[in-house]
């Protein structure tokens, strides 16, 4: 036997050894879902926006505010709007 045929035989045998677990069936059954498990939340449910919030957002847009400045402005604006009521 030549060296190249020995190498080919060794590669073939190693492929069979390492590929066998891929085709083997698993004996463990997948875990069944229980009815008592809490359902995963699909998405956060958004609260409806108040009139004050919408108005303050419009004002922030008109002023061109973004980021922290916008957040600070809206917070104060909503606080002031609720205080007027």
C-alpha positions as CSV (number, residue, x, y, z in Angstrom):
1,X,0.0,0.0,0.0
2,X,1.3,3.4,-0.9
3,X,1.4,6.4,1.4
4,X,-1.3,8.3,-0.5
5,X,-3.7,5.3,-0.4
6,X,-3.1,5.0,3.4
7,X,-3.8,8.8,3.8
8,X,-7.0,8.4,1.7
9,X,-8.1,5.4,3.8
10,X,-7.4,7.3,7.1
11,X,-9.4,10.3,5.8
12,X,-12.3,8.2,4.8
13,X,-12.4,6.4,8.1
14,X,-12.2,9.7,10.1
15,X,-15.0,11.2,8.0
16,X,-17.2,8.2,8.9
17,X,-16.3,8.4,12.6
18,X,-17.0,12.2,12.9
19,X,-20.0,12.3,10.6
20,X,-21.9,9.5,12.3
21,X,-23.2,11.6,15.3
22,X,-24.7,14.0,12.8
23,X,-27.0,11.3,11.4
24,X,-27.7,9.7,14.7
25,X,-31.2,10.2,16.3
26,X,-31.4,11.7,19.7
27,X,-33.1,9.6,22.3
28,X,-34.3,12.5,24.5
29,X,-37.7,13.9,23.5
30,X,-38.0,17.7,23.5
31,X,-39.5,19.2,26.6
32,X,-43.2,19.7,26.3
33,X,-44.5,23.2,27.1
34,X,-46.6,23.3,30.2
35,X,-49.8,25.2,30.4
36,X,-48.7,26.9,33.6
37,X,-45.7,28.6,32.0
38,X,-46.2,32.3,31.6
39,X,-46.4,33.4,27.9
40,X,-43.6,35.4,26.6
41,X,-44.4,39.0,26.1
42,X,-44.9,39.7,22.4
43,X,-44.0,43.4,22.6
44,X,-44.3,46.2,25.0
45,X,-47.8,47.7,25.0
46,X,-47.5,51.4,24.4
47,X,-49.6,53.6,26.6
48,X,-51.9,56.0,24.7
49,X,-50.3,59.4,24.6
50,X,-52.0,62.2,26.4
51,X,-53.0,65.5,24.9
52,X,-50.4,67.3,27.0
53,X,-47.7,64.9,25.7
54,X,-48.7,65.4,22.1
55,X,-48.8,69.1,22.4
56,X,-45.4,69.3,24.1
57,X,-43.9,67.0,21.4
58,X,-45.2,69.5,18.8
59,X,-43.7,72.4,20.6
60,X,-40.3,70.5,20.9
61,X,-40.5,69.8,17.1
62,X,-41.1,73.4,16.4
63,X,-38.1,74.4,18.5
64,X,-36.0,71.7,16.8
65,X,-35.0,70.1,20.1
66,X,-33.4,66.7,20.2
67,X,-31.9,64.3,22.7
68,X,-31.5,65.3,26.3
69,X,-32.7,68.9,25.6
70,X,-36.0,67.5,24.1
71,X,-36.5,65.2,27.0
72,X,-35.9,67.9,29.5
73,X,-38.2,70.3,27.7
74,X,-41.1,67.7,27.3
75,X,-40.8,66.7,31.0
76,X,-41.1,70.3,32.2
77,X,-43.8,71.1,29.6
78,X,-46.0,68.2,30.7
79,X,-45.5,69.1,34.3
80,X,-46.6,72.6,33.7
81,X,-49.6,71.5,31.6
82,X,-50.8,69.2,34.4
83,X,-50.3,71.9,37.0
84,X,-52.6,74.3,35.0
85,X,-55.5,71.8,35.1
